[in-house]
Every structure is written in C-alpha cells, then in structure tokens.
Amino acid sequence: MARFSIATVTPNWFASVMGTGIVANAAATLPVQLPGQRQAAVAVWLLASAMLVFFLTATVLHWVRHPAAARAHHADPVMAHFYGAPPMALLTVGAGTLLVGRDLVGLEAAVVIHAVLWSLGTVAGLVSAVAVPYLAFTRHQNPADAAFAGWLMPVVAPMVSAATGALLLPHIAPGEARETMLLACYAMFGLSLIASLVILPQLWSRLMHHQVGANRMVPTLWIALGPLGQSVTAVSLLAANAGGTFGPVLERGLVYFAVVFGVSVLGFALLWAAIAAAVTVRAAVHGLPFSLTWWSFTFPVGTCVTATAGLAAHTGLTAFVVLSVLLFAGLVVAWVIVAVRTAGDGFGWRRLVTVPAAEPVRLTVEPAAAVAEARISGPRRPLRPRTPTTGRAGIPTGGRRGVRRASPGRRG
C-alpha cells in the first residue's frame, strides 16, 4: 500500500522548474514568432508556475517534518551545490511572468510579481553563492576527482538575477534608482562570471585526468553551458534595457560590449556543447540511465537560445536567427523527452510522492568516492546491511572479516 511522502524532496528537483520555465522564456524572445507560439509559451509558463508552488510547499513541509534529513543536504558535498536551483527557479518563473504571463494577469501585476520573485530569488541566490562555497571550503571532503559541473549551480544564480533584473529596468523611474539597479546587475554579472571562470578550469582538468566517469553523471556536463549562455543573455538584455540611464554614449558602449563579449563567449559555448553532445552520444550507446540529471539538457540549452536571440536583436544577422531557432528546436525536443520520462517513469514523480509504507525512507551520507553514482539522480532504495552467515554456536563464518580460526597446533 502506498502513502504520500515528502521525505525524498531535495533541492535538485527545482531544476525541473528551471528547465520548464526557460522553454516559455525562450519561446517569447525567439526572433521568429509563429502562430500559436505565444499561447504555447503561456501554457508552459503556467505549468512552471504550478511546479514552483508545488516544490516550494513540499520543501517547507520537508523541513517541518524531516528536519534532520533537510539539514543533511548541507553536509553532502554533491547535494549542497544544488541549493542554487531554488533561487534560479524563482527568477525564471518571475521573468516568464513579465514576458508572457502578463497576457493573463496584466502588465502591472506582472511587474509586481516579477519584482517580488526577483527580490526573493536574488537574495537566496547571493546567500547560496556565499554559503555553499563556504561549506565546500570548510566542511566538505572533496578529493582530486570530485569536481563536476554542479559546482557552478550556486554561483550561476546571481548571473540569472543580472539577466532577469534587466527586464525590470524600463519599469523603474529614471534617476538614481534605475542607475543603481543597472550597476547592481552588472556587479552580479561579474561576480558570477569570475566565479565560473574559476570553476570551469577545474572541471576541464578533472575530465582530462580522471575522464568522464559514470554514465549517470554525463548529463551534468551540460550545466557548464548555463553560465556561458546566461552571461551572454545578461549583457544583451542589460544593453537593450539600459536606455535613459547613463546617457547615449555609455548605452552605445554597452551594446558594443554585449556583441563583442557575446560572440566570444558563444564560440566557447558551442565548443563545449559539441564536446558534451559527443560524450552524451557515447554514453547513450553504452546505456544512459534516466535520472534527475537529465534536466541538465534543458535550462543550460535554453540560456543559449536567449543568448543567440539577444545577439540577433543587436546585430540583425540571419546566422544568429537560424542558430537561435535550431537551439530552440533542440530545447523543445529535450524538454518533451525529459518531462515525459519524469512524469511517467516510476523513478520520477511517483517515487517522489508515493513511497511504499513498508519501505522506510533513510538519508545516508555517502563517501566522496561514490559521487559518480550521485544522489542527485533522485531517490533510491536504502542499502540493506549484509548479515554474516553463522555456524555452530552462532559463530560467524562468512565474509573476509570473520573470526580468526584457531591454529591446529595451538589448542587450549
């Protein structure tokens, strides 16, 4: 018999909200608009909003009913980094509210909702950008081969704040408030960019010296596209919405910076995407098990869609328009596959909300060497302790660590 349980809720589930919300945002900013495209974007935004409310509620209940398990997430050297996902989920849904949700709630309400979600997401993102590295530096055990793309999650959140905050600039009265907002967004852009440039070489080095590792972790390679695509999106949106802030000279310079920086970073993003795609195909040939890491195929690719859309708007080049459409098509295909697998596979939603009553839910902290199997994959059955076999008088006889046998020449 099954019963409802929120004992298995973890921060990485918010990646599904990010991956869903970015589809709506990308559809709204795509250079090519087809009939029904905006209506579809609104529907996807509604789904992402419902998912956000569900997971926020489940997380609160998880902390209330299972505080020990919730606190254990901070101590885990893998799961702790996914505390960057909830802030980005708030920011993504908030941006979608202003981009497409305003068709339902109106512009004024959309601005207020986005401002509230942006404020909450920005504060939470800045906290995670400080707290998670602090834990990694002082408490977590990280061996030489521990680096993985998930380390980027907490430091990318401020970059999402920079990009989504740009959408609020036209709704702030000209003057010091708008100027402060613009510079604050650029500060968060720099914070996230430099932190990402510190982490990416460690990831490259780990791949060079220790190779890819378990197939289950391969999808996380796509996370590296997040700070790359989102940084280009941020500078593009900031340049596009900086009008009436510091004067035409600086505003024109921001556009030049957006194009030069954007094209340069996009080049490396495409290189990384090609490598990640090749590794993913290789893993799929040998068997790529479904897990929550598959959501890494969505949000990072979505940031590349918004990045190329921004470059298309600033340059007017057909090449960026075509690239944006192709990336969006790949995003939609990836999202449909991952969403269907998550909703329909027994490993996904049903394992989240229904746990057999006879099966206790335990949260164990695995050694760092077991990171390749990653609890970020989702809930798993707890391991059962092995019971040694016994002989006469109940003396253990099985296993390498059994009782030492007495030597025939040393009796009594």
Residue pairs with C-beta under 8 A, 6 or more apart in sequence:
1 356
1 357
2 354
2 355
2 356
2 357
3 354
3 355
3 357
4 353
4 354
5 353
5 354
5 355
5 361
6 58
6 61
6 62
6 65
6 66
6 353
7 62
7 65
7 66
7 69
7 355
7 361
8 351
8 352
8 355
8 361
8 378
8 379
9 55
9 58
9 59
9 61
9 62
9 352
10 73
10 79
10 82
10 375
10 376
10 378
11 59
11 73
11 79
11 82
11 83
11 85
11 86
12 79
12 82
12 85
12 292
12 376
13 55
13 58
13 85
13 292
13 352
14 52
14 55
14 82
14 85
14 86
14 88
14 89
15 82
15 85
15 89
15 292
15 295
15 296
15 299
16 51
16 55
16 292
16 295
16 339
16 342
17 48
17 51
17 52
17 55
17 85
17 89
17 92
17 93
18 85
18 88
18 89
18 92
18 295
18 298
18 299
19 295
19 297
19 298
19 299
19 302
19 335
19 338
20 44
20 47
20 48
20 51
20 298
20 335
20 339
21 44
21 45
21 48
21 52
21 89
21 92
21 93
21 95
21 96
22 92
22 298
22 299
22 302
22 303
22 305
22 306
22 331
23 41
23 44
23 298
23 302
23 331
23 332
23 335
24 41
24 42
24 44
24 45
24 48
24 96
24 99
24 100
25 41
25 92
25 95
25 96
25 99
25 100
25 302
25 306
26 302
26 305
26 306
26 309
26 328
26 331
27 37
27 38
27 40
27 41
27 44
27 100
27 328
28 38
28 41
28 96
28 99
28 100
29 99
29 305
29 306
29 309
29 310
30 37
30 305
30 309
30 324
30 325
30 328
31 309
31 312
31 313
31 320
31 321
31 324
31 325
32 321
32 324
32 325
38 100
38 103
41 96
41 99
41 100
42 100
42 101
42 103
42 104
45 93
45 96
45 97
45 99
45 100
45 101
46 101
46 104
48 92
48 93
48 96
49 93
49 96
49 97
49 101
52 89
52 90
52 93
55 86
55 89
56 86
59 86
62 69
62 70
63 70
68 363
69 361
69 363
72 363
72 365
73 79
73 80
73 83
74 80
74 83
74 135
75 135
75 139
75 140
75 365
76 365
76 375
77 136
77 140
77 141
77 142
77 146
77 368
77 371
78 148
78 150
78 371
78 374
78 375
78 376
79 375
79 376
80 132
80 135
80 136
80 140
81 132
81 136
81 150
81 151
81 153
81 154
82 150
82 153
82 376
83 128
83 131
83 132
83 153
83 154
84 125
84 128
84 129
84 132
84 152
84 153
84 154
84 155
84 156
84 157
85 153
86 124
87 120
87 121
87 122
87 124
87 125
87 128
87 157
87 160
87 161
88 121
88 125
88 153
88 156
88 157
88 160
88 299
89 121
90 117
90 118
90 120
90 121
90 124
91 117
91 118
91 121
91 122
91 125
91 157
91 160
91 161
91 164
92 160
92 164
92 299
93 117
94 113
94 114
94 115
94 116
94 117
94 118
94 121
94 164
95 114
95 118
95 163
95 164
95 167
97 105
97 110
97 113
97 114
97 117
98 110
98 111
98 113
98 114
98 167
98 168
99 167
101 110
101 113
102 109
102 110
105 113
111 168
111 171
114 164
114 167
114 168
115 168
118 161
118 164
118 165
118 168
121 157
121 160
121 161
121 164
122 158
122 161
122 165
122 188
124 157
125 154
125 157
125 158
125 160
125 161
126 157
126 158
126 161
126 188
128 154
128 157
129 154
129 155
129 157
129 158
129 191
129 192
129 195
131 154
132 154
133 154
133 155
136 142
136 151
141 367
141 368
142 368
143 368
143 369
144 206
144 209
144 210
145 206
145 209
145 210
145 213
146 206
146 368
146 371
147 199
147 202
147 203
147 205
147 206
148 203
148 206
148 217
148 220
148 371
149 203
149 220
149 221
149 222
149 223
149 224
149 296
150 220
150 223
150 376
151 199
151 202
151 203
152 196
152 199
152 200
152 223
152 224
152 226
152 227
153 223
155 191
155 192
155 195
155 196
155 199
155 227
156 192
156 196
156 226
156 227
156 230
157 192
158 188
158 189
158 191
158 192
159 188
159 189
159 192
159 193
159 196
159 227
159 230
159 231
159 234
160 230
161 185
161 188
162 185
162 186
162 188
162 189
162 192
162 234
162 238
163 230
163 233
163 234
163 237
163 238
163 306
165 181
165 184
165 185
165 188
166 185
166 234
166 237
166 238
166 240
166 241
166 242
167 237
167 241
168 181
169 178
169 181
169 182
169 238
169 241
169 242
169 245
170 241
170 243
172 178
172 181
174 244
174 245
178 244
178 245
179 245
179 246
182 238
182 242
182 245
182 246
185 234
185 238
186 238
189 231
189 234
189 235
189 238
192 227
192 230
192 231
193 227
193 231
196 227
196 228
196 231
200 224
200 227
203 224
212 218
212 221
212 279
212 283
213 372
214 372
214 373
214 374
215 283
215 286
215 287
215 288
215 289
216 288
216 289
216 291
216 293
216 372
216 373
216 374
216 377
217 293
217 371
217 372
217 374
218 279
218 280
218 283
218 288
218 293
219 280
219 288
219 291
219 293
219 294
219 295
219 296
219 297
220 293
220 296
220 374
220 376
221 275
221 276
221 279
221 280
221 296
222 273
222 276
222 280
222 296
222 297
222 300
222 301
223 296
223 300
224 272
224 276
224 300
225 269
225 272
225 273
225 276
225 300
225 301
225 303
225 304
226 299
226 300
226 303
228 265
228 266
228 268
228 269
228 272
228 303
228 304
228 307
229 266
229 269
229 300
229 301
229 302
229 303
229 304
229 305
229 306
229 307
230 303
230 306
230 307
231 261
231 265
232 258
232 261
232 262
232 265
232 266
232 269
232 303
232 307
232 310
232 311
233 303
233 306
233 307
233 310
235 254
235 257
235 258
235 261
235 262
235 310
236 258
236 262
236 306
236 307
236 310
236 311
236 313
236 314
237 310
238 254
238 258
239 251
239 254
239 255
239 257
239 258
239 314
240 255
240 258
240 310
240 313
240 314
242 250
242 251
242 254
243 251
245 251
255 314
258 310
258 311
258 314
259 311
259 314
259 315
262 307
262 310
262 311
262 314
263 311
266 304
266 307
266 308
266 311
269 304
269 307
273 301
273 304
280 288
289 377
290 341
290 345
290 347
290 348
291 347
291 374
291 376
291 377
291 378
292 342
292 376
292 377
292 378
293 374
293 376
293 377
294 337
294 338
294 341
294 342
295 338
295 342
297 334
297 337
297 338
298 331
298 334
298 335
298 338
301 327
301 330
301 331
301 334
302 331
304 327
305 324
305 327
305 328
305 331
308 320
308 323
308 324
308 327
309 320
309 324
311 317
311 320
312 320
312 321
312 324
341 348
342 348
342 349
343 349
347 378
348 378
351 378
351 379
352 378
352 379
355 361
355 379
359 381
360 382
361 379
361 382
362 382
364 382
364 383
366 373
366 375
386 399
388 396
388 397
388 398
388 399
388 402
389 396
389 397
389 398
390 396
390 397
391 397
395 403
396 402
396 403
